[in-house]
Amino acid sequence: SEVSSELLDEMNEEIVKGDFDEVKNIANDIKKNLEKINFHGKRADSIVKGMLQHSRIGNTVKEPTNINKLADEYLRLAYHGLRAKDKSFNADLVTDFDENLPKINVLTQEIGRVLLNLFTNAFYATHQMQKKLGEGYKPIVSVKTELKEKGIEITVKDNGIGIPGTIKDKIMQPFFTTKPSGEGTGLGLSLSYDIVVKGHGGTIAIDSRENDYTVFTISLPIE
């Protein structure tokens, strides 16, 4: 919307000059921006509604879901979310999707929220590492899916600041956060744990080394 506001100023300048071809081009750009605002506004609305429904987990209908597509979509959403705050941030996004993955019955919106949370945390961790190490460091966030004997495994890995061993056991607790005041609610991983374990009968595991990497592994059973 900020870009669109600037474009309108440019448009007014072009109108004064009488360059109506350029005016039309700018109008098209503004229309595309408004479509994006509408699309992501609706998406944000559905995410918030999903959060409000969290207390009623289990009451919603599970539906066959393409986990590869969901993971890819939320990986990019999380990345652009961070880049919207800091344009200088760039990361390598690595995907390794198992093509034989069947659709599985899950609460699509809820699993989407878990993935969004893990990706957002991963980009945050690499962003912090970049601030620490400077230009020589390259942020990498990867997601891998694999069909296992008992279900589907989703692995989210980053080469960020990692999780100190002293707090690894606490990070799934409600309201526990490592982020500065005002930046984290401390509910993301706690909600993710509830969704995966209580809502879907799955597991969520953490492997991390401080100043090196973090790996989250989610297993979802095939019903």
Steps between C-alpha positions, in 0.01 A plus 500: 500500500799731565630432149154571356488831684834600343374385159199731532739794557689395187171468312402857590837623368444314171147644470647853531756410229222353285672161457187285511672181382710513817186580702340179366811297591500637853125431532565137402774471763268641766227254399745207535605627844138524612439143383798388712373694802158339458647149459736520799240682709262207453781258580586692818130495589484120467820457707357718779169312488698176525677634810171597660369151434804342666313426822249299295763280336360164399157640413596593147488264204829353381547503123741337253793740477802531273774556759764587237288781361412626849865500613617680185231767531568576867879494453468784249242685710733495803797612288316794345361587842852553634617675183210743535658611829861492378560532124873432545428145622557224246499125559533180299173305507566129449217253440525121477146369452422129477301465178338178627337679793130415515242757608431453871198588709589799717356831613663687211486844660646372828792312340557809284532706818752255646712521184472878486615520862800270443603687184458840666718384791759361257526827305513695827790279620696548176426875504647524852806300387547734202499803733765324707732374223447756224533459124710183497205299635231356271159423659356164390155366590401159368190283511490129419204263482525123502258209496583269790353164598253644750437842354647820361810673630561874455845638586567872535867598533685830532863604549409774748587580861372167635341427836716487814487157668388660825167615352433224244259327739307822564431625149176304462357653818225762462625862522869403493683708239861586419401804294529858633199645680218576258635277221376158610191375684661174613196318364623394157676175591257420780207527255698303241558222753128486585399491132747226403485280811150554644318588177664249265661229714841588356837594648723807487872470581783754528869467429714810537851625566558857615651728232474220244159359405148401603294213361131441573358164395125449481346156452135472401329160492308389192153418624 
